[in-house]
Amino acid sequence: MVALRKEKMTVNEFLPWAKQQPEHWELFDGVPTAMSPERVVHGDTKYRAARAFDNAIASARVPCRFVLDSAAVRVDARNSYQPDLFVYCGDPIPGDALEVPNPVIVVEVLSPGNAITDLRDKLQGYFRVASIQHYLVIDPDKRLVIHHTRGNDDLVSTRIVTSGQIALDPPGLSIAVSDLFASIAA
């Protein structure tokens, strides 16, 4: 990520500005930050995660939807992140929305350029959003998922998952770890 502007912005100023930019941007402490280009494995993992969540939502028959790499999550007045994928529940939001106010699950795919931000800054930021119950960090190189889940009294539990199912309750979804990664040829 590269911060190219030094003026502090609010999320209300940032979202219309970012909409006009050709690159993807996020807002960190009021500073617009351009997102780094992605490797092929990053895009493939996002696609697989989207398929897995689409199937999980359909199987669970819950009134939820996933958003792939587009809308923002407002953390506070000066922080807005654009996750690789997130899930919200309830009524559909308009197609021209720039942000979704109540995500339940947020997913980021690690890459060499974003690891520190995803593992430190976004972890702290996402759990400041009251609706977020799960934050999944997918590492396509190590083929593992770091699952952070909200508990009681500001407790966040973390587990590293390399196989089996990840239970995401609420909202009542289950994702197979193997569905998130491309098959390895023998």
N, C-alpha and C positions, 0 to 999 in steps of 0.2 A: 504494500500500500504506500502511496505517496500523497502527502498533504501539499496541495499546490496553492491554496489560498490561506492567508493569515487572518482575515477578518473573522470575528466570531459571528456565528449565525444561530438563530433559533431553528427548531425543526419546522416551524411554520414558514420561515423564510427559505429554508433549505429545500424542502420537497418540491416547490414549483421551480426553483433554480435547477435542481438535479434532473428534473424531468426534461429539461432542454439540453442536457449534456449528452454527447455521443457515448461516453463511458459510463460504467457503474460507479456510483459514489455512495459513501456512508458519512455520517456526521459523528465525530468524536470530540467531545468537549467543545462543541461549537465550531469546529474546524472541518470543512469538507475535505474528504480524503478519497482519492481515486483508488479503485480496486485494481489489483494486479491482474495481468492476463492469466488465464487458466490453462492447465495441462489437459490433455485428452482424458486421462484417468479421472480428473476432477469432474468433467462433464459427464462421463460415463457413470460415475458414482451418483451424481445428482439425478440422472435419468433413472437409474435403478431404484434409488430411494423414492422417487416420485411414483414409479410403478408399484413398489411395495406398499406405500401409504395409500395409494388409490385402491389396491386390492384389500388392504386391511380395513379401510373405511367401509367398503362395500360388504365385506364379510361380517363386520360387526353391526352393520345397519344402524350406525349412529349418524346424527344430523351434523356431520362435520365435512370439511373440505380441505384440500391441501392447496397451497400456493407455491409455485416453483419459481424461484429466482426473479422476483419482480417487485412486489410491494414491500414497504418498509415496516419495521416494528419500532414504534416510538418508545424509547426508554425513559426519557424525561425531556425537558425543554431544550436541551442542547446535545442530545444523543439520539441518533436514529440509525439502526442497522438494517441491512438488507440480507436476511439469511438465505442460504441456498434453497431451503424449503421450510415451510411451516404449516401447521394445521390449526384451524380455528373451527369452532362449532357454533351452531345457531343459523340464523337467516343468512342467505348469500349476500355478499357485499357487492356493490356496483362494479361493473367491469372496468370503469375508469378510475377506481380508487387508487390512491398512491400509498396508502397504509391500511393496515388491518388492526383495529383497536384491541382485540382480545385473543391473541394467539394462545394456544394451550401447549403445543409442542413446537420447538424450534430445532432445526437441523443445520449444522455447518459441516462442510467437507474440508478437511485439513489439506493444506498445500504448503510447500516450503515458505512461501511469502506471507502466510496468514496465521501460522501456528501460534505464535505468542499472543496475538490479538484474540484468536478464538478461544484459547485455553485460559487466558487470564482476564482480559478486559471484557470480552463479551459474556463470559461466565458470570462475572459480577453484575454486568449491566442487565442481562436478560432476567435474572432473578429479582431485579428491582421492579419488573413488570408483574403485577399481582396475578394476572391470569395464567402466566407460564408455569406449567407443572413439570415439564420435561425439557431438557436441553441435551440433544444428542450431537456428539462430535464424532464424525466418521473419519477414520484414518485409512485411506485406500492403499497406502503403501504397506502398512503393518496388518491390514485386514482386521481391524478391530473397531469397536464402538465404545466411546466413553459416554456412559449414561448418567447424567446428573438429574436427580429428581427432588422436587420440593417436598419437605416434610413439615412438621409442626414447629412453631416458634423459630422461624427463620433457619431451620436446619435444612441443608442441602446434602443429600446422600449421593455418593459417586461409586459406580462400579464399572469395571472394564469387561466387556463382553466380546468373546471371539467366536462363539457358536451358540446354537439354540435360539430361543425366542426372547424378545424384549417385550415385557408387558408394560403398556403405557395406559395406566388407569389413574385418574381419568384421562381420556374419555372412554376407555374400554377397548383399546386397540392392541394388537399383538403383531410384531414384525419379526420375521426370521432373519437373523444376521446374514445367512448365506444369500438371501435375496438382494443384499446391498452391494455385493461384489461380483465381478465377472468371474466365470469359471476359469480355473487354471487348467490349461491343456497338459495332458500327461506326457 
